[in-house]
Amino acid sequence: MKKTWQEKLTDKENFPKIVKLEKRFPCYNAVHKMGAEEGDDIVLVNPSQVVEIMKSVPKGKLITLIEICKNLAQKHKVKGCCSLTTGIFIMTAANAAEEAAKEGKNLGIPYWRTLKADGFLNEKYPGRQEAHKSLLEKEGFVIKRKGKRYFVEDYQNYLLK
């Protein structure tokens, strides 16, 4: 039987896990851009750690995948955080929140305040970019289009410190 989104948010045994960054890792380029070099320690986190940060973003503020990764790396005293697994957990949290809402539950995850790198909206959120755009506009953010993608105008001014 297929797992629900909420079940997919369950923490994994033996995580968080510290590993040495290798060029063969799918997240290598993104983690390298954040300052980690091959051989540096990076962390693979649990979904609950990502959700905790997402829940902390108040109305009027935003956070990106990059800020979440930097925060987690700092917490674990390592050079980086796997952006691939973190991104998967962000998308899973969004879908779990919507799934719970349909069941009349509130997980308290304002996922729409979490953006992709460079302030772009997440096409993997429930309802895709259009729903993400609508939720952000309801909170007063100005959304612009760049090609087929949307981004929050001046998103840097709203980042959670």
N, C-alpha and C positions, 0 to 999 in steps of 0.2 A: 504494500500500500504506500502511496506517495505521501511524503511528509508535508505538513502544513508549513506555511511561512513562519508561524510562531514556533513550531518544533525545530525549524532550521536555525532559530536564534539560540538554541541550547548550546552552552559552553562545551568545548571539547576537552577530553582528558589530556593531560600532559601539556596543556597550553595555559598561559603564554609560554612561548618557546624562543630561546635566543639561538640564532644560527649565524654562521659567517656568510656574508654576501658573496655570491658567485655570479659570474657573467652569464651562466646558463639559466639563472632564475628568470621567470617571466616578468618579474617586477624590477629587474636590474636597472633598466634605463631610467625609470621614474625615481627609484630610490637613489640612484647615482646623481640625478639632477638635484635631489634634496641635500646632497653633500656627502653621502656615504661612498666609500671606495671598496673595491673588491677586497675581501678579507675582513672588513669591518663587521662588528656585531650588529645585527638587526633583530627586531622582534616580530614574531608572528603572534598576534593577539587573539583573544576570545571575542565573540560577538558582544558579550555584555560590556566589555571595556569600550567598544565603539558606541554602543547605545547610551552608555552613561554620559559620554561627551555630547552626543546628539541631544540628549534630554536637557543638558545644561544651557542650551542656546535660547535666550529669552526673545520675546517678540521685539522686533526692531533690530535684531542682530543676525549675523550669518556666520557660517563656518564653511571651510572647504575641506575636501579630502586631504589636501596638503597640510592644513593646520591640524587636523585630527592626527595624521601620521607623525607630525613633529611633536605634538603633545604626548603621544604614546611612547615615542622614542625617548623623550626626556624623562617620562615616568619610569621607564625601564633602564635608564642610564646607558643607552646604546646610541649608535650613529644614525639609525634609520628604522623604519617600520615598513613591512611589506604592504605596498599600496594596492596590490591586486586583491589580497584577502580583505583588507580594510574596505575597499570599494565594494566587494561582494557583500560584506556585512552591512554596509550602508544601504544598499539596494534591498537586502533581505529585511532590514529593520523597517523600511518604508512599506514594503509589501505586507509585513506582519502587522503593522499599525493599521493599515487599511482593512486587512482580513479581520482583525479584532473589532474594528469599528462596525463592520457588517454584522458581527455577532453581538453588538451592543456593549462592547468593552472598549476602554480607553487605555492604551499602553503608555500614553503620555510622551510620545516621541514626535516632536514637531519636525519631522524628517525634511519637509520642504525648505527648511532653513539651512540645510546642508547642500552645498553646491559641489560641482566637479571643480577640478583645477581651473584657474583663470576665470572663475565666476560663471561658468556655463551651467545650464540646467541639465538635469539628469533624465535622459530618454528612457531609462530603465525603471523609473518610478511608476507607480500605478497611474494610469491615464496618460502616460508618456509626458513629453515636454509641455503639452498644452495644459494639462491639469496642474503641473508644477508651476507654470507661468501664472495660472489663475490664482493659486494659493498664495504666491508671493505678491501678486498685485493687490490682493485683499488686505495684505499687511502694509501696503504703501510703497513697495519697491517698484522701480521703473525697469521694465524688461525691454531689451533691444534684440533685434535679430541680426545674425551674421551668417549669411548663407542659409543653410537649413537648421542652424542651431540658434538657441536663445541664450542670452546672458543677462546678468543683473548689472545695470549701469552703475559705475562707481562702487562696485561690490566691496572694494578694499576699505572704503569708508565705514562699512557696517560690520567688519570682521570682529568677532568676539576676541577680546584681548586676554 
